[in-house]
Amino acid sequence: MKLKSVFENNGFMPAEYTCDAGSNNPKFIIEDVPEETKSFAMTLEDRDSPIRVMVHWIIFNISPDTREIKENTIPQGSIQGTNDFGNRSYKGPCPDSAIHRYEFKLFALDRVLEVDERTKKAELENLMKGRTLAEAVLTGLYSRD
């Protein structure tokens, strides 16, 4: 499975997808999906946060027919979980002065999850155990320097 966006893997993210310009989620293209996929889940994590790995976005129960997530939208019928900022939305990268790595992880699952918007990443990971058919990672870099 592949996850693509407006930036290359390990490339710098455009500012419009960060806290510096509106915190809009980027557009994504999903390719090479396993036939058995019943839903997708996606997370966004700041791998270089000085506190701990910070979860910026959780979205799940994305339709298995989804091949594109448009900018600043979520697919119809999907649910956004609670990020580490206490919000149920996309929180754009907002690092200190250093370059941070932001990992978008897409999971193809063999079922629709029984969760709601209060779900956090740890609970999502537990529910996905043994249910993940494929995983794709897209890493974006961002610095405010």
VMD Tcl script that draws the C-alpha trace (Angstrom):
set ca {
  {0.00 0.00 0.00}
  {1.21 3.54 -0.75}
  {0.34 6.93 0.71}
  {1.19 10.02 -1.36}
  {0.68 13.73 -0.87}
  {1.73 17.13 -2.19}
  {5.18 16.62 -0.65}
  {7.62 13.76 -1.18}
  {8.38 11.21 1.53}
  {11.05 12.76 3.81}
  {10.51 16.09 2.06}
  {9.50 19.40 3.59}
  {5.80 20.03 4.09}
  {4.34 23.23 2.64}
  {3.50 25.81 5.32}
  {-0.24 25.76 4.54}
  {-0.47 22.38 6.31}
  {1.12 23.70 9.50}
  {0.16 25.94 12.42}
  {1.81 28.81 10.59}
  {-0.88 28.94 7.90}
  {-4.19 27.49 8.97}
  {-3.46 23.87 9.96}
  {-5.22 22.37 6.95}
  {-4.66 18.68 6.39}
  {-2.90 17.98 3.09}
  {-4.39 16.07 0.19}
  {-3.59 12.34 0.19}
  {-3.67 9.68 -2.50}
  {-4.01 6.02 -1.45}
  {-2.72 3.32 -3.80}
  {-2.26 -0.47 -3.89}
  {-4.94 -1.23 -1.32}
  {-5.42 -4.87 -0.21}
  {-8.68 -6.32 -1.58}
  {-9.81 -7.44 1.89}
  {-9.74 -3.90 3.31}
  {-12.93 -2.99 5.24}
  {-11.73 0.40 6.55}
  {-8.70 2.65 6.93}
  {-7.27 4.48 9.93}
  {-4.67 7.25 9.86}
  {-2.51 8.94 12.45}
  {-0.12 11.90 12.38}
  {2.70 11.98 14.93}
  {5.54 14.39 15.68}
  {8.46 11.99 16.12}
  {10.80 14.72 17.41}
  {8.74 16.47 20.06}
  {10.94 17.19 23.10}
  {8.17 16.03 25.47}
  {7.21 12.70 23.83}
  {5.88 11.53 20.49}
  {2.91 13.85 20.00}
  {-0.23 12.73 18.19}
  {-1.54 15.51 15.93}
  {-4.34 13.63 14.14}
  {-6.35 10.45 14.43}
  {-8.96 9.49 11.87}
  {-10.61 6.10 11.48}
  {-13.44 4.18 9.83}
  {-12.44 5.71 6.51}
  {-14.34 3.90 3.75}
  {-12.34 1.14 2.01}
  {-13.26 2.75 -1.33}
  {-11.41 5.96 -0.47}
  {-8.47 6.64 -2.77}
  {-8.20 10.38 -2.14}
  {-8.52 12.53 0.95}
  {-8.95 16.13 -0.16}
  {-7.18 19.06 1.44}
  {-8.80 20.33 4.63}
  {-11.50 17.62 4.62}
  {-12.17 14.21 6.05}
  {-13.86 11.46 4.06}
  {-17.61 11.19 4.53}
  {-18.52 8.75 7.31}
  {-15.08 8.74 8.92}
  {-14.49 9.73 12.55}
  {-11.73 11.88 14.00}
  {-10.39 10.70 17.34}
  {-8.90 12.84 20.10}
  {-5.33 14.05 19.52}
  {-2.77 14.88 22.22}
  {-3.99 18.48 22.24}
  {-7.47 17.39 23.34}
  {-9.04 18.17 19.97}
  {-10.91 16.06 17.43}
  {-9.28 17.64 14.40}
  {-6.06 17.93 12.44}
  {-3.39 19.90 14.32}
  {-0.76 21.08 11.88}
  {2.95 20.79 12.62}
  {4.15 23.52 14.96}
  {7.71 22.67 16.03}
  {10.20 24.62 18.05}
  {13.23 25.86 16.10}
  {14.50 22.42 15.03}
  {13.44 20.32 12.05}
  {10.81 17.79 13.14}
  {9.67 14.59 11.41}
  {5.90 14.21 11.07}
  {4.72 10.69 10.25}
  {1.40 10.13 8.54}
  {0.59 6.44 9.00}
  {-2.21 4.81 7.06}
  {-3.54 1.41 8.13}
  {-5.71 -0.88 5.97}
  {-7.92 -2.86 8.37}
  {-9.97 -6.02 8.00}
  {-12.97 -4.49 9.79}
  {-14.72 -1.27 10.74}
  {-13.74 -0.27 14.28}
  {-16.23 0.18 17.11}
  {-14.90 3.50 18.39}
  {-15.99 7.09 18.76}
  {-14.45 10.56 18.78}
  {-13.11 10.12 22.33}
  {-10.75 7.41 21.08}
  {-7.06 8.18 21.51}
  {-4.08 6.61 19.76}
  {-3.30 3.95 22.41}
  {-6.87 2.60 22.26}
  {-6.83 2.71 18.47}
  {-3.59 0.72 18.40}
  {-5.08 -1.92 20.69}
  {-8.15 -2.25 18.48}
  {-5.99 -2.58 15.36}
  {-3.84 -5.42 16.74}
  {-4.22 -8.43 14.49}
  {-6.52 -6.44 12.19}
  {-3.96 -4.57 10.07}
  {-3.67 -5.85 6.51}
  {-1.15 -3.23 5.34}
  {0.51 -0.05 6.53}
  {1.95 2.92 4.66}
  {4.06 5.74 6.12}
  {4.62 9.17 4.64}
  {7.08 11.39 6.53}
  {7.01 15.15 6.16}
  {9.62 17.50 7.57}
  {8.94 20.94 8.95}
  {10.93 23.69 10.65}
  {9.93 27.20 11.62}
  {13.44 28.59 10.97}
}
mol new
graphics top color blue
foreach p $ca { graphics top sphere $p radius 0.5 }
foreach p [lrange $ca 0 end-1] q [lrange $ca 1 end] { graphics top cylinder $p $q radius 0.2 }
display resetview
